[in-house]
Amino acid sequence: MPAIQPTLDGTQPAVAADYHTWVAMVRPAFVAAARTGRRFTTYEVALEHDLPEPPNPRADWGNFTQSLVRDRLIEDAGTDRSARPTSERSRVAVWRGTRAAQAGRAT
């Protein structure tokens, strides 16, 4: 497992034990974000809800968001520059809840 980089305040970020445990922890925050209909990035939701980093950050965020797309909870809403401090303002996907998610029909 790669070393975990400390957060900006010097503390170690929380990391879930495995992917499925992590998904169970973070999914409710993304369901709530999808229901609002607002545009969001994964980092914005994670920051807003103080969510832990996944076991494999390089792959797990993408796998997780694609599972939300497959479940018809979120849809592509373009790209933007990342607000994540370590991203060097790279391009990231922007998401919004589907109409079904906004109506509470997708969970």
BAMAR-944778 format. One line per 10 residues: number of its first residue (from 1); their letters; for each residue y, x, z of N, C-alpha, C. Coordinates in Angstrom, 3 decimals. Example, Ala and Ser with C-alpha at 12.3 -4.5 7.8 and 13.67 -1.06 7.14 Angstrom:
BAMAR-944778
1) as) -5.690:13.190:7.800:-4.500:12.300:7.800:-3.300:13.200:7.800; -2.250:12.850:7.080:-1.060:13.670:7.140:0.030:12.900:7.870 $
END
This chain:
BAMAR-944778
1) mpaiqptldg) -1.171:0.840:0.000:0.000:0.000:0.000:1.244:0.892:0.000; 2.243:0.594:-0.828:3.439:1.431:-0.871:4.259:1.300:0.400; 5.071:2.297:0.651:5.958:2.268:1.814:6.959:1.133:1.675; 7.322:0.515:2.795:8.289:-0.571:2.809:9.664:0.014:3.104; 10.606:-0.260:2.227:11.963:0.250:2.400:12.684:-0.553:3.482; 13.357:0.108:4.426:14.099:-0.622:5.452:15.228:-1.440:4.830; 15.612:-2.509:5.514:16.736:-3.314:5.059:18.027:-2.541:5.285; 19.138:-3.092:4.836:20.422:-2.395:4.944:20.826:-2.138:6.393; 20.376:-2.997:7.318:20.722:-2.764:8.724:19.736:-1.829:9.421; 18.766:-1.272:8.672:17.838:-0.288:9.206:16.547:-0.855:9.756 $
11) tqpavaadyh) 16.420:-2.166:9.822:15.197:-2.767:10.333:14.158:-2.864:9.231; 12.911:-2.990:9.630:11.830:-3.152:8.664:11.708:-4.635:8.323; 11.650:-4.986:7.027:11.485:-6.391:6.660:10.087:-6.878:7.016; 9.997:-8.169:7.338:8.694:-8.759:7.633:7.876:-8.838:6.352; 6.603:-8.552:6.437:5.711:-8.618:5.287:4.501:-9.458:5.676; 4.171:-10.439:4.853:3.009:-11.285:5.107:1.727:-10.476:4.933; 0.677:-10.901:5.608:-0.595:-10.181:5.571:-1.249:-10.207:4.195; -1.223:-11.349:3.516:-1.815:-11.439:2.190:-1.006:-12.423:1.355; -1.295:-12.432:0.068:-0.519:-13.243:-0.871:-0.565:-14.731:-0.523; -1.722:-15.272:-0.239:-1.853:-16.706:0.017:-1.131:-17.120:1.299 $
21) twvamvrpaf) -1.171:-16.283:2.321:-0.438:-16.553:3.556:1.059:-16.537:3.279; 1.496:-15.556:2.498:2.913:-15.451:2.148:3.376:-16.675:1.365; 2.586:-17.122:0.380:2.943:-18.304:-0.407:3.099:-19.514:0.504; 2.177:-19.694:1.440:2.261:-20.828:2.369:3.537:-20.772:3.204; 4.013:-19.564:3.493:5.234:-19.400:4.289:6.496:-19.689:3.483; 6.540:-19.275:2.220:7.791:-19.349:1.450:7.917:-20.583:0.565; 6.807:-21.193:0.193:6.852:-22.324:-0.739:7.747:-23.470:-0.271; 7.724:-23.882:1.006:8.594:-24.992:1.424:10.082:-24.751:1.137; 10.542:-23.529:1.251:11.948:-23.229:0.969:12.253:-23.425:-0.517; 11.313:-23.086:-1.376:11.521:-23.248:-2.819:11.392:-24.707:-3.241 $
31) vaaartgrrf) 10.531:-25.461:-2.586:10.448:-26.900:-2.845:11.779:-27.549:-2.479; 12.334:-27.168:-1.326:13.625:-27.708:-0.898:14.730:-27.335:-1.888; 14.736:-26.094:-2.360:15.748:-25.667:-3.334:15.592:-26.433:-4.641; 14.364:-26.660:-5.069:14.119:-27.388:-6.320:14.623:-28.831:-6.210; 14.489:-29.418:-5.054:14.912:-30.817:-4.875:16.423:-30.989:-4.954; 17.173:-29.907:-4.721:18.639:-30.028:-4.768:19.166:-30.138:-6.186; 18.428:-29.600:-7.157:18.897:-29.609:-8.541:19.870:-28.484:-8.856; 20.222:-27.668:-7.860:21.153:-26.556:-8.109:20.423:-25.400:-8.777; 21.174:-24.534:-9.419:20.626:-23.311:-10.011:20.480:-22.270:-8.903; 19.389:-21.477:-8.964:19.170:-20.475:-7.922:18.309:-19.341:-8.461 $
41) ttyevalehd) 18.401:-18.204:-7.811:17.486:-17.087:-8.057:16.540:-17.007:-6.864; 15.425:-16.334:-7.042:14.489:-16.212:-5.927:15.130:-15.467:-4.762; 15.939:-14.459:-5.072:16.587:-13.703:-4.002:17.519:-14.588:-3.190; 18.273:-15.466:-3.844:19.198:-16.345:-3.120:18.459:-17.244:-2.142; 17.341:-17.804:-2.573:16.552:-18.669:-1.689:15.953:-17.840:-0.547; 15.423:-16.677:-0.874:14.833:-15.815:0.149:15.874:-15.395:1.181; 17.065:-15.056:0.740:18.134:-14.650:1.650:18.590:-15.821:2.508; 18.791:-16.963:1.892:19.264:-18.160:2.595:18.302:-18.586:3.704; 17.000:-18.429:3.457:15.994:-18.880:4.424:15.343:-17.732:5.194; 15.859:-16.519:5.026:15.337:-15.336:5.708:13.822:-15.211:5.527 $
51) lpeppnprad) 13.389:-15.303:4.262:11.966:-15.268:3.945:11.446:-13.833:3.933; 10.182:-13.654:4.292:9.607:-12.302:4.282:9.319:-11.838:2.863; 9.233:-10.540:2.711:8.831:-9.959:1.433:7.331:-10.178:1.255; 6.877:-10.328:0.015:5.441:-10.481:-0.223:4.714:-9.153:-0.057; 3.388:-9.203:0.023:2.613:-7.954:0.151:2.858:-6.978:-0.996; 3.042:-7.482:-2.213:3.290:-6.637:-3.383:4.544:-7.162:-4.093; 5.739:-6.776:-3.635:6.976:-7.342:-4.181:7.130:-7.200:-5.693; 6.616:-6.140:-6.274:6.800:-5.925:-7.715:6.087:-6.982:-8.551; 5.004:-7.555:-8.034:4.240:-8.537:-8.799:4.288:-9.942:-8.202; 4.327:-10.023:-6.880:4.145:-11.320:-6.231:5.291:-12.298:-6.446 $
61) wgnftqslvr) 6.539:-11.828:-6.501:7.640:-12.757:-6.762:7.469:-13.425:-8.120; 7.132:-12.652:-9.125:6.937:-13.211:-10.463:5.749:-14.148:-10.530; 4.639:-13.755:-9.902:3.460:-14.623:-9.877:3.769:-15.939:-9.168; 4.510:-15.849:-8.082:4.858:-17.047:-7.312:5.755:-17.982:-8.122; 6.805:-17.455:-8.736:7.693:-18.341:-9.496:6.967:-18.953:-10.689; 6.068:-18.203:-11.305:5.310:-18.783:-12.414:4.377:-19.885:-11.937; 3.873:-19.773:-10.713:3.043:-20.864:-10.175:3.894:-22.112:-9.943; 5.158:-21.932:-9.546:6.057:-23.079:-9.379:6.372:-23.729:-10.723; 6.479:-22.910:-11.770:6.687:-23.445:-13.130:5.450:-24.226:-13.562; 4.264:-23.656:-13.361:3.022:-24.341:-13.739:2.850:-25.659:-12.991 $
71) drliedagtd) 3.328:-25.704:-11.756:3.252:-26.931:-10.950:4.367:-27.915:-11.297; 5.180:-27.558:-12.292:6.305:-28.383:-12.766:7.309:-28.690:-11.667; 7.519:-27.692:-10.809:8.486:-27.818:-9.730:9.835:-27.243:-10.137; 9.817:-26.114:-10.863:11.051:-25.482:-11.324:10.968:-25.233:-12.820; 12.153:-25.032:-13.427:12.224:-24.706:-14.848:13.286:-23.638:-15.063; 13.174:-22.957:-16.169:14.095:-21.889:-16.538:15.503:-22.451:-16.731; 16.481:-21.782:-16.130:17.876:-22.190:-16.279:18.735:-21.014:-16.741; 18.111:-20.034:-17.391:18.858:-18.900:-17.928:18.654:-17.633:-17.115; 19.624:-16.717:-17.226:19.591:-15.460:-16.483:20.963:-15.194:-15.888; 20.984:-14.270:-14.955:22.230:-13.852:-14.316:22.018:-12.432:-13.799 $
81) rsarptsers) 23.050:-11.853:-13.253:22.934:-10.542:-12.617:22.441:-10.738:-11.190; 21.518:-9.913:-10.753:20.948:-10.037:-9.420:21.961:-9.667:-8.346; 21.917:-10.402:-7.255:22.749:-10.094:-6.088:22.001:-9.211:-5.093; 20.720:-8.951:-5.346:19.924:-8.112:-4.437:20.534:-6.713:-4.405; 20.829:-6.191:-3.215:21.495:-4.884:-3.117:20.763:-3.738:-3.803; 19.445:-3.786:-3.848:18.669:-2.685:-4.426:18.403:-2.853:-5.915; 18.933:-3.895:-6.552:18.585:-4.195:-7.940:19.485:-3.539:-8.976; 20.577:-2.959:-8.548:21.555:-2.375:-9.468:22.060:-3.405:-10.472; 22.167:-4.660:-10.004:22.719:-5.777:-10.792:21.949:-6.022:-12.091; 20.645:-5.814:-12.046:19.828:-6.067:-13.232:19.738:-7.567:-13.514 $
91) rvavwrgtra) 19.304:-7.913:-14.715:19.146:-9.316:-15.104:17.957:-9.927:-14.382; 18.136:-11.144:-13.902:17.054:-11.881:-13.247:17.044:-13.323:-13.752; 15.911:-13.962:-13.608:15.779:-15.360:-14.006:16.531:-16.260:-13.031; 17.114:-17.301:-13.580:17.746:-18.346:-12.781:16.908:-19.603:-12.983; 16.675:-20.328:-11.897:15.801:-21.493:-11.913:16.558:-22.724:-11.447; 16.014:-23.887:-11.763:16.487:-25.148:-11.181:15.281:-26.058:-11.065; 15.372:-27.005:-10.161:14.289:-27.953:-9.983:14.166:-28.872:-11.183; 12.935:-29.238:-11.502:12.714:-30.192:-12.583:13.180:-31.574:-12.119; 13.280:-32.506:-13.049:13.663:-33.869:-12.664:12.636:-34.467:-11.707; 11.366:-34.150:-11.933:10.317:-34.641:-11.034:10.508:-34.083:-9.622 $
101) aqagrat) 10.871:-32.806:-9.512:11.107:-32.207:-8.188:12.322:-32.844:-7.527; 13.379:-33.064:-8.314:14.589:-33.658:-7.758:14.338:-35.082:-7.280; 13.413:-35.780:-7.921:13.084:-37.154:-7.532:12.017:-37.191:-6.423; 11.500:-36.015:-6.035:10.496:-35.951:-4.983:9.082:-36.231:-5.463; 8.873:-36.227:-6.784:7.538:-36.483:-7.331:6.704:-35.223:-7.487; 7.310:-34.056:-7.403:6.588:-32.778:-7.507:6.735:-32.035:-6.190; 5.633:-31.491:-5.698:5.694:-30.764:-4.428:4.969:-29.477:-4.500 $
END
